Amino acid sequence: MFYREPLEERIANRMATRKPLEEGNTFEHGPAKFVFVSLLVAVVLMHVVGVAIVMAFN
């Protein structure tokens, strides 16, 4: 009743039942893709604003 497989075996079983990733489909989880893209855009915007501030005071 209290027996469970070790964590490594449960992960291996879950990975064995998953379909293989499709070519070019790096993010299969939609929210992860959204977070990644939004962080990338935020970093680019911060760099552009930083360069503009430095150029304005120079």
C-alpha positions as YAML, in Angstrom:
chain: A
units: angstrom
residues:
- id: 1
  name: MET
  ca: [0.00, 0.00, 0.00]
- id: 2
  name: PHE
  ca: [2.81, 2.43, 0.82]
- id: 3
  name: TYR
  ca: [5.22, 1.20, -1.84]
- id: 4
  name: ARG
  ca: [6.23, 3.68, -4.54]
- id: 5
  name: GLU
  ca: [8.87, 3.33, -7.21]
- id: 6
  name: PRO
  ca: [12.02, 5.41, -6.75]
- id: 7
  name: LEU
  ca: [11.96, 8.85, -8.29]
- id: 8
  name: GLU
  ca: [14.47, 7.91, -11.00]
- id: 9
  name: GLU
  ca: [12.28, 5.03, -12.18]
- id: 10
  name: ARG
  ca: [9.15, 7.19, -12.24]
- id: 11
  name: ILE
  ca: [10.96, 9.82, -14.31]
- id: 12
  name: ALA
  ca: [12.31, 7.15, -16.67]
- id: 13
  name: ASN
  ca: [8.84, 5.65, -17.13]
- id: 14
  name: ARG
  ca: [7.34, 9.06, -17.84]
- id: 15
  name: MET
  ca: [10.07, 9.91, -20.34]
- id: 16
  name: ALA
  ca: [9.59, 6.55, -22.09]
- id: 17
  name: THR
  ca: [5.90, 7.26, -22.71]
- id: 18
  name: ARG
  ca: [6.50, 10.74, -24.18]
- id: 19
  name: LYS
  ca: [6.61, 11.24, -27.91]
- id: 20
  name: PRO
  ca: [9.89, 12.48, -29.35]
- id: 21
  name: LEU
  ca: [10.32, 16.22, -29.83]
- id: 22
  name: GLU
  ca: [9.58, 17.50, -33.30]
- id: 23
  name: GLU
  ca: [12.27, 19.25, -35.30]
- id: 24
  name: GLY
  ca: [12.25, 22.99, -34.59]
- id: 25
  name: ASN
  ca: [9.83, 22.65, -31.66]
- id: 26
  name: THR
  ca: [12.14, 23.64, -28.82]
- id: 27
  name: PHE
  ca: [9.43, 24.90, -26.47]
- id: 28
  name: GLU
  ca: [6.52, 22.51, -26.26]
- id: 29
  name: HIS
  ca: [5.13, 24.37, -23.26]
- id: 30
  name: GLY
  ca: [3.41, 27.61, -24.28]
- id: 31
  name: PRO
  ca: [3.92, 29.63, -21.07]
- id: 32
  name: ALA
  ca: [7.64, 28.78, -21.06]
- id: 33
  name: LYS
  ca: [7.94, 30.18, -24.56]
- id: 34
  name: PHE
  ca: [6.06, 33.33, -23.52]
- id: 35
  name: VAL
  ca: [8.31, 33.88, -20.48]
- id: 36
  name: PHE
  ca: [11.47, 33.31, -22.55]
- id: 37
  name: VAL
  ca: [10.44, 35.72, -25.30]
- id: 38
  name: SER
  ca: [9.25, 38.40, -22.89]
- id: 39
  name: LEU
  ca: [12.51, 38.25, -20.90]
- id: 40
  name: LEU
  ca: [14.48, 38.48, -24.13]
- id: 41
  name: VAL
  ca: [12.48, 41.54, -25.22]
- id: 42
  name: ALA
  ca: [12.89, 43.16, -21.78]
- id: 43
  name: VAL
  ca: [16.67, 42.72, -21.86]
- id: 44
  name: VAL
  ca: [16.91, 44.22, -25.36]
- id: 45
  name: LEU
  ca: [14.74, 47.18, -24.35]
- id: 46
  name: MET
  ca: [16.83, 47.82, -21.23]
- id: 47
  name: HIS
  ca: [19.98, 47.85, -23.33]
- id: 48
  name: VAL
  ca: [18.49, 50.27, -25.86]
- id: 49
  name: VAL
  ca: [17.24, 52.61, -23.13]
- id: 50
  name: GLY
  ca: [20.60, 52.42, -21.35]
- id: 51
  name: VAL
  ca: [22.51, 53.31, -24.50]
- id: 52
  name: ALA
  ca: [20.11, 56.18, -25.21]
- id: 53
  name: ILE
  ca: [20.61, 57.58, -21.68]
- id: 54
  name: VAL
  ca: [24.39, 57.33, -21.96]
- id: 55
  name: MET
  ca: [24.33, 59.05, -25.34]
- id: 56
  name: ALA
  ca: [22.07, 61.82, -24.03]
- id: 57
  name: PHE
  ca: [24.43, 62.73, -21.17]
- id: 58
  name: ASN
  ca: [27.57, 62.43, -23.24]
...
